[in-house]
């Protein structure tokens, strides 16, 4: 099952930059965080839960990441154990 993304905050920063904060809503081992940004300059995320993770989730991309078309605003994430997590992305 792929991630479902819920955006909790989207705010304009300096110039044409935005900050987007949200969370995934399903446990999955692979999926896309859907930020809605065309360029993702920074991405920070953390596991949601009451236990430690045996292996950290990783992004499958180099930042800054420019997105377009079907992949607009998406960052691929790989989790060994399946995670629900919170994220913060900054970009344009």
C-alpha positions as CSV (number, residue, x, y, z in Angstrom):
1,X,0.0,0.0,0.0
2,X,1.3,3.5,-0.9
3,X,1.3,6.4,1.4
4,X,-1.6,8.8,1.7
5,X,-0.5,12.3,2.5
6,X,-2.4,14.9,4.5
7,X,-1.2,18.5,4.5
8,X,-1.6,20.3,7.8
9,X,0.1,23.6,7.0
10,X,1.2,25.4,3.8
11,X,2.7,28.8,4.2
12,X,4.6,31.3,2.0
13,X,8.1,32.2,3.1
14,X,10.5,34.7,1.7
15,X,10.2,35.3,-2.1
16,X,8.7,32.3,-3.8
17,X,9.5,29.7,-1.2
18,X,6.9,27.8,0.7
19,X,6.9,25.5,3.8
20,X,4.6,22.5,3.8
21,X,4.0,20.3,6.8
22,X,1.9,17.2,7.0
23,X,1.8,13.5,7.7
24,X,1.3,10.1,6.0
25,X,-1.9,8.3,7.0
26,X,-1.0,4.6,6.3
27,X,1.8,2.2,7.2
28,X,3.7,1.3,4.1
29,X,7.2,0.2,3.2
30,X,7.4,2.5,0.0
31,X,5.5,5.5,-1.1
32,X,5.5,9.1,-2.1
33,X,5.2,12.2,0.1
34,X,3.0,14.5,-1.9
35,X,4.2,18.1,-1.1
36,X,2.7,20.0,-4.0
37,X,6.0,21.8,-4.5
38,X,7.7,21.9,-7.9
39,X,11.2,22.1,-6.3
40,X,11.9,20.5,-3.0
41,X,15.0,22.0,-1.3
42,X,14.7,20.5,2.1
43,X,12.8,17.6,3.6
44,X,12.7,16.6,7.3
45,X,10.6,13.7,8.6
46,X,10.1,11.7,11.8
47,X,8.5,8.4,12.7
48,X,5.1,8.6,14.5
49,X,4.6,6.0,17.2
50,X,5.4,4.8,20.7
51,X,8.4,2.6,19.9
52,X,11.9,3.0,18.4
53,X,12.4,2.0,14.7
54,X,14.9,-0.7,13.9
55,X,15.8,1.0,10.7
56,X,15.4,4.6,9.6
57,X,13.2,5.6,6.7
58,X,15.1,7.2,3.7
59,X,14.3,9.3,0.7
60,X,15.1,7.9,-2.7
61,X,16.2,11.3,-4.2
62,X,18.9,13.9,-4.2
63,X,17.9,17.4,-3.0
64,X,17.1,19.8,-4.3
65,X,14.6,17.8,-6.3
66,X,12.7,19.3,-9.3
67,X,9.4,17.6,-10.0
68,X,7.0,17.8,-12.9
69,X,4.1,16.1,-14.6
70,X,2.8,12.9,-12.9
71,X,5.5,13.2,-10.2
72,X,4.7,16.9,-9.4
73,X,5.5,17.6,-5.7
74,X,6.3,13.9,-4.9
75,X,9.3,12.6,-3.0
76,X,9.8,8.8,-2.9
77,X,10.4,7.3,0.6
78,X,11.5,3.8,1.5
79,X,10.8,2.3,5.0
80,X,12.0,-1.1,6.0
81,X,9.4,-1.6,8.7
82,X,6.6,0.5,7.4
83,X,6.0,3.9,9.0
84,X,3.5,6.6,9.5
85,X,5.4,9.8,9.8
86,X,5.3,13.6,10.1
87,X,7.2,15.8,7.6
88,X,8.2,19.3,6.8
89,X,9.3,20.3,3.3
90,X,10.7,23.7,2.0
91,X,10.8,24.6,-1.6
92,X,9.0,26.4,-4.5
